[in-house]
Amino acid sequence: MARDGVAPYNPEDLRTDGSLVRYRVDGDKASTRNGWAVIHLDGIPAARYGSWRQGETFTWCARSRDNMSPADREALRQRMDDARRQRDAETRKRQARAAGRARQVWGEARHADHDHAYLVTKGVQPHSARQQGERLVLPVIDPATSGITSLQTISPDGRKLLLPGGRKRGCCIPVELGNGGPTLIAEGFATACTLAEADRTAKVLAAIDAGNMEPVAVAVRKRWPHADIIICGDADEVGTTKARAAAIAAGARLAIPEFPPGADGSDYNDLAALLAEGGGA
């Protein structure tokens, strides 16, 4: 568990009876229990464990499969399947609780201030954002149902947080739901806002991060099979690679911003700021 980066802060929190246990991962905040584990020490010792925050799952066994009999391998497979079912059931519970909390916070949030420091810095309008205190509140939805699964909040200085336990994979932030134009999928909220202001007819969605671009693109394709989807990736190496994979997976077009030589920036919001300053053609 230490090797995989999910060691328990207090090993005594673990159990070895094959039941699922949640625990604080070493290095996480004191109030969190992002780690999970199902551990068996009877028979052939084995375990399945991971972190909900990291989204990673790992397995361990005291013996190599090559040194097991067919019966031992089948027993191990059944144990790992049982551990996966326990983890999946707990994940669904966590996500359901988070979705309920997200709906409550979203319902209580007010319209976002147009002069919110983050929006001013990025040079964009609030679009779908609401506000609670000083933080912008953004809905994270499942494209298949349009139901809220989580929230992202953004502080005035740009720090972004996702609601703990909320489902993110394949879910997105709806920035604008224009009619008649293409469906544009960007990484972050500010970039998506820039695209929405450039094309008022477009349906514009933010995938939250580069790693979520492909799951979002595939989900959007399933929801709107005939849509003209354009993946608007960032110009950095990771952003371009993930955007290209998303475009291929969803049968979509790909757009990457091009910057003048020596110019700083990676996304369409950066490019819009550069053009506004007269720094590009």
Order of alpha helices (4+ residues) and beta strands (2+ residues): beta-beta-beta-beta-alpha-beta-alpha-beta-beta-beta-beta-beta-beta-alpha-beta-alpha-beta-alpha-beta-alpha
